[in-house]
Amino acid sequence: MRVTFDLPEADLQEICRITGVARKSTAIRKLVVDTLQFHRRAEISGKFLSGEWSAELENFEAARSVDRTKSTVLSDRWFD
């Protein structure tokens, strides 16, 4: 789909600088795609933070405890 709109030259230069793309149309396309991706990720993160979505991590706490124990043991050995 083709869209036409007016932007100040200073904004176009900033968009090119931010995206790292020299061609104006390509830079605007990249900015739009990156912004959409950012908002999609924010929506997904919001669903996890609100509890709407969740993930079961079986044995996570047990593995975390084992890792901490190993770290302590290795740390004690290093100082000896």
C-alpha positions as CSV (number, residue, x, y, z in Angstrom):
1,M,0.0,0.0,0.0
2,R,1.3,3.4,-0.9
3,V,0.8,6.3,1.5
4,T,1.7,10.0,0.9
5,F,2.3,12.5,3.7
6,D,4.3,15.6,4.5
7,L,7.1,15.6,7.0
8,P,9.5,18.4,7.8
9,E,13.0,17.8,6.4
10,A,14.5,17.9,9.9
11,D,12.2,15.0,10.9
12,L,13.2,13.0,7.8
13,Q,16.9,13.6,8.6
14,E,16.4,12.4,12.2
15,I,14.5,9.3,11.0
16,C,17.4,8.5,8.7
17,R,19.9,9.0,11.5
18,I,17.9,6.9,14.0
19,T,17.3,4.0,11.6
20,G,20.8,4.2,10.0
21,V,19.2,4.1,6.5
22,A,20.1,6.8,4.0
23,R,17.0,6.5,1.6
24,K,14.1,8.3,3.1
25,S,11.3,5.9,2.0
26,T,13.3,2.9,3.3
27,A,14.1,4.7,6.6
28,I,10.4,5.5,7.2
29,R,9.4,1.9,6.4
30,K,12.0,0.6,8.8
31,L,10.9,3.1,11.5
32,V,7.3,2.0,11.1
33,V,8.1,-1.8,11.2
34,D,10.4,-1.4,14.2
35,T,7.8,0.7,16.1
36,L,5.1,-2.0,15.3
37,Q,7.4,-4.7,16.6
38,F,8.1,-2.7,19.7
39,H,4.4,-2.3,20.5
40,R,3.7,-5.9,19.8
41,R,6.4,-6.9,22.2
42,A,5.1,-4.5,24.8
43,E,1.6,-6.0,24.5
44,I,2.9,-9.5,25.0
45,S,5.0,-8.4,27.9
46,G,1.9,-6.8,29.4
47,K,0.0,-10.0,29.1
48,F,2.7,-11.9,31.1
49,L,3.0,-9.1,33.7
50,S,-0.7,-8.9,34.2
51,G,-1.0,-12.7,34.6
52,E,-3.2,-13.1,31.5
53,W,-0.5,-15.3,30.1
54,S,1.9,-17.4,32.0
55,A,4.6,-20.1,31.6
56,E,5.2,-23.1,33.7
57,L,8.8,-23.7,34.4
58,E,9.0,-27.1,35.9
59,N,11.8,-27.5,38.4
60,F,13.0,-23.9,38.0
61,E,13.3,-23.3,41.7
62,A,15.1,-26.5,42.3
63,A,17.6,-25.8,39.5
64,R,18.1,-22.3,40.7
65,S,18.9,-23.6,44.2
66,V,21.4,-26.1,42.8
67,D,23.1,-23.3,40.8
68,R,23.4,-21.1,43.9
69,T,24.8,-24.0,45.9
70,K,27.4,-24.7,43.2
71,S,28.3,-21.1,43.0
72,T,28.9,-20.9,46.8
73,V,31.0,-24.1,46.7
74,L,33.1,-22.8,43.8
75,S,33.5,-19.4,45.5
76,D,34.6,-21.0,48.7
77,R,37.2,-23.1,46.9
78,W,38.5,-20.1,45.0
79,F,39.2,-18.2,48.2
80,D,41.0,-21.2,49.9
